[in-house]
């Protein structure tokens, strides 16, 4: 297995390890979390220094969320996401929800995220309803570094 495939598998496995964790606003543990916990945990797994905060409302961060992700991750065109990438989503105008992109067993592209309406972390297909909610997409620097190494060989 090449390095990039292995790293994407590690990211998606780590995100999936949260599946079923109950929703808890501002939570960062598997006994209670919100959507921010998963990309933060993946970043920590990748050895990143991650700045976190937990004092926010139910539609938390808007531009602050975007700025934090842009500080730590690499922004990519929102239609160019691949498994292992992080999506910022909205129901209103500013981003307030996060998800990790995964390739599902049936070959479809899906997302892993903590969905407060469902009350837990779930994985499901990234259908048109969810695609319309994407406002930004980001890639972990470790993935981009391996992509660049692959392109230079």
Sine and cosine of phi, psi and omega as CSV:
sin_phi,cos_phi,sin_psi,cos_psi,sin_omega,cos_omega
0.00,0.00,0.79,-0.62,-0.01,-1.00
-0.96,0.28,0.22,-0.97,-0.14,-0.99
-0.89,0.46,-0.65,0.76,-0.05,-1.00
-0.93,0.37,-0.66,0.75,0.02,-1.00
-0.90,0.44,-0.66,0.75,0.02,-1.00
-0.89,0.45,-0.70,0.72,-0.01,-1.00
-0.91,0.42,-0.68,0.74,0.04,-1.00
-0.88,0.47,-0.65,0.76,0.04,-1.00
-0.89,0.46,-0.65,0.76,0.03,-1.00
-0.90,0.44,-0.67,0.74,0.02,-1.00
-0.90,0.44,-0.75,0.66,-0.05,-1.00
-0.94,0.35,-0.60,0.80,0.07,-1.00
-0.89,0.45,-0.66,0.75,0.01,-1.00
-0.90,0.43,-0.69,0.72,0.04,-1.00
-0.88,0.47,-0.71,0.71,-0.02,-1.00
-0.91,0.41,-0.41,0.91,0.01,-1.00
-0.90,0.44,-0.27,0.96,0.04,-1.00
-1.00,0.06,-0.21,0.98,-0.08,-1.00
-0.81,0.58,0.77,-0.64,0.00,-1.00
1.00,-0.07,-0.26,0.96,0.02,-1.00
-0.87,0.50,0.70,-0.72,-0.05,-1.00
-0.95,0.31,0.50,-0.87,0.06,-1.00
-0.94,0.34,0.73,-0.68,0.16,-0.99
-0.55,-0.83,0.90,-0.43,0.00,-1.00
-0.79,0.61,0.80,-0.60,-0.01,-1.00
0.94,0.35,0.15,0.99,0.02,-1.00
-0.97,0.26,0.50,-0.87,0.00,-1.00
-0.76,-0.65,0.26,0.97,-0.02,-1.00
-0.84,-0.55,0.30,-0.95,-0.03,-1.00
-0.95,0.31,-0.15,0.99,0.11,-0.99
-1.00,-0.05,0.12,0.99,0.07,-1.00
0.22,-0.98,0.88,-0.47,-0.08,-1.00
-0.52,-0.86,0.24,-0.97,0.21,-0.98
-0.87,-0.49,-0.10,-0.99,-0.15,-0.99
-0.91,0.42,-0.36,0.93,0.00,-1.00
-0.95,0.31,-0.43,0.90,-0.10,-1.00
-0.87,0.49,-0.63,0.77,-0.13,-0.99
-0.94,0.35,-0.80,0.60,0.04,-1.00
-0.89,0.45,-0.51,0.86,0.07,-1.00
-0.91,0.42,-0.72,0.69,0.00,-1.00
-0.88,0.47,-0.68,0.74,0.03,-1.00
-0.89,0.45,-0.69,0.73,0.04,-1.00
-0.86,0.51,-0.69,0.73,0.04,-1.00
-0.89,0.45,-0.65,0.76,0.05,-1.00
-0.86,0.51,-0.58,0.82,-0.02,-1.00
-0.99,0.12,0.06,1.00,0.05,-1.00
0.99,0.14,0.28,0.96,-0.01,-1.00
-0.98,0.17,0.47,-0.88,0.21,-0.98
-1.00,0.06,0.89,-0.46,-0.09,-1.00
-0.89,-0.45,0.83,-0.56,0.09,-1.00
-1.00,0.03,0.81,-0.58,-0.03,-1.00
-0.85,-0.53,0.43,-0.90,0.14,-0.99
-0.58,-0.82,0.46,-0.89,-0.05,-1.00
-0.78,-0.63,0.21,0.98,0.00,-1.00
-0.97,-0.24,0.99,0.12,0.01,-1.00
-0.51,-0.86,0.34,-0.94,-0.02,-1.00
-0.99,0.16,-0.06,-1.00,-0.05,-1.00
-0.91,0.42,-0.55,0.83,0.18,-0.98
-0.95,-0.31,0.99,0.10,-0.45,-0.89
-0.94,0.33,-0.87,0.49,-0.49,-0.87
-0.84,-0.55,-0.43,0.90,0.00,-1.00
0.78,0.63,-0.85,-0.53,-0.06,-1.00
-0.90,0.43,-0.49,0.87,0.05,-1.00
-0.90,0.44,-0.63,0.77,0.05,-1.00
-0.89,0.45,-0.74,0.68,0.02,-1.00
-0.85,0.52,-0.75,0.66,-0.04,-1.00
-0.87,0.49,-0.64,0.77,0.01,-1.00
-0.90,0.43,-0.71,0.71,0.02,-1.00
-0.91,0.40,-0.65,0.76,0.00,-1.00
-0.91,0.41,-0.47,0.88,0.03,-1.00
-0.95,0.32,-0.57,0.82,-0.12,-0.99
-0.96,-0.26,-0.45,0.89,-0.08,-1.00
-0.88,-0.48,0.14,-0.99,0.01,-1.00
-0.98,-0.20,0.86,-0.51,0.02,-1.00
-0.95,0.31,0.69,-0.73,0.06,-1.00
-0.81,-0.58,0.30,-0.95,0.07,-1.00
-0.83,0.56,0.67,-0.74,-0.12,-0.99
-0.90,0.43,-0.25,0.97,0.06,-1.00
-0.99,-0.12,0.02,1.00,-0.07,-1.00
-0.97,-0.24,0.25,0.97,-0.05,-1.00
-0.91,0.42,0.49,-0.87,0.04,-1.00
-0.68,-0.74,0.21,-0.98,0.08,-1.00
-0.79,0.61,0.67,-0.74,-0.03,-1.00
0.99,-0.12,-0.21,0.98,0.00,-1.00
-1.00,0.08,0.26,-0.97,-0.01,-1.00
-0.92,-0.38,0.73,-0.68,0.05,-1.00
-0.95,-0.32,0.63,-0.78,0.20,-0.98
-0.96,-0.28,0.74,-0.67,-0.11,-0.99
-0.78,-0.63,0.25,-0.97,0.02,-1.00
-0.57,-0.82,0.38,-0.92,0.19,-0.98
-0.93,-0.36,-0.24,0.97,-0.06,-1.00
-0.88,-0.48,-0.95,-0.33,-0.01,-1.00
-0.86,-0.51,-0.67,0.75,-0.03,-1.00
-0.99,-0.16,0.45,-0.89,0.00,-1.00
-0.91,0.42,0.66,-0.76,0.05,-1.00
-0.48,-0.88,0.21,0.98,-0.01,-1.00
-0.62,-0.79,0.59,-0.81,-0.01,-1.00
-0.83,-0.56,0.45,-0.89,0.04,-1.00
-0.46,-0.89,0.46,-0.89,0.10,-1.00
-0.97,-0.23,0.74,-0.68,0.01,-1.00
-0.98,0.18,0.71,-0.71,0.02,-1.00
-0.71,-0.71,0.38,-0.92,0.18,-0.98
-0.99,-0.13,0.83,-0.55,-0.07,-1.00
-0.99,0.13,0.27,-0.96,-0.03,-1.00
-0.85,0.53,-0.52,0.86,-0.01,-1.00
-0.99,0.10,0.06,1.00,0.03,-1.00
1.00,-0.06,-0.23,0.97,0.03,-1.00
-0.96,0.27,0.37,-0.93,0.12,-0.99
-1.00,0.09,0.71,-0.70,0.00,-1.00
-0.73,-0.68,-0.04,-1.00,0.08,-1.00
-0.71,-0.70,0.50,-0.87,0.15,-0.99
-0.91,-0.41,0.81,-0.59,-0.01,-1.00
-0.33,-0.94,0.35,-0.94,0.08,-1.00
-1.00,-0.02,0.91,-0.41,-0.10,-0.99
-0.96,-0.29,0.95,-0.33,-0.09,-1.00
-0.88,0.48,-0.54,0.84,0.02,-1.00
-0.90,0.44,-0.53,0.85,0.02,-1.00
-1.00,0.03,-0.43,0.90,0.06,-1.00
1.00,0.03,0.26,0.97,-0.02,-1.00
-0.21,-0.98,0.09,-1.00,0.09,-1.00
-0.98,0.20,0.75,-0.66,-0.04,-1.00
-0.73,-0.68,0.32,-0.95,0.17,-0.99
-0.83,-0.55,0.73,-0.68,0.05,-1.00
-0.41,-0.91,0.21,-0.98,0.00,-1.00
-0.88,0.48,0.61,-0.79,0.08,-1.00
-1.00,0.07,1.00,0.06,-0.05,-1.00
-1.00,0.04,-0.02,-1.00,-0.06,-1.00
-0.86,0.52,-0.63,0.78,0.01,-1.00
-0.84,0.54,-0.71,0.70,-0.01,-1.00
-0.97,0.25,-0.59,0.81,0.03,-1.00
-0.86,0.51,-0.62,0.78,0.00,-1.00
-0.90,0.44,-0.35,0.94,-0.01,-1.00
-0.99,0.10,-0.23,0.97,-0.03,-1.00
-0.94,0.35,0.80,-0.59,0.09,-1.00
-0.91,-0.41,-0.44,0.90,0.05,-1.00
-0.53,-0.85,0.43,-0.90,0.10,-1.00
-0.74,-0.67,0.59,-0.81,-0.03,-1.00
-0.70,-0.71,0.42,-0.91,0.06,-1.00
-0.84,-0.54,0.63,-0.78,0.08,-1.00
-0.91,0.41,0.68,-0.73,-0.01,-1.00
-0.82,0.57,-0.58,0.81,0.00,-1.00
-0.88,0.47,-0.58,0.81,0.03,-1.00
-0.94,0.35,-0.72,0.70,0.00,-1.00
-0.89,0.46,-0.62,0.79,0.02,-1.00
-0.87,0.49,-0.71,0.70,0.02,-1.00
-0.92,0.38,-0.60,0.80,0.07,-1.00
-0.87,0.49,-0.69,0.73,0.00,-1.00
-0.92,0.39,-0.60,0.80,0.04,-1.00
-0.91,0.41,-0.64,0.76,0.01,-1.00
-0.89,0.45,-0.68,0.74,-0.02,-1.00
-0.93,0.37,-0.47,0.88,-0.04,-1.00
-1.00,0.06,-0.15,0.99,0.00,-1.00
-1.00,0.07,0.00,0.00,0.00,0.00
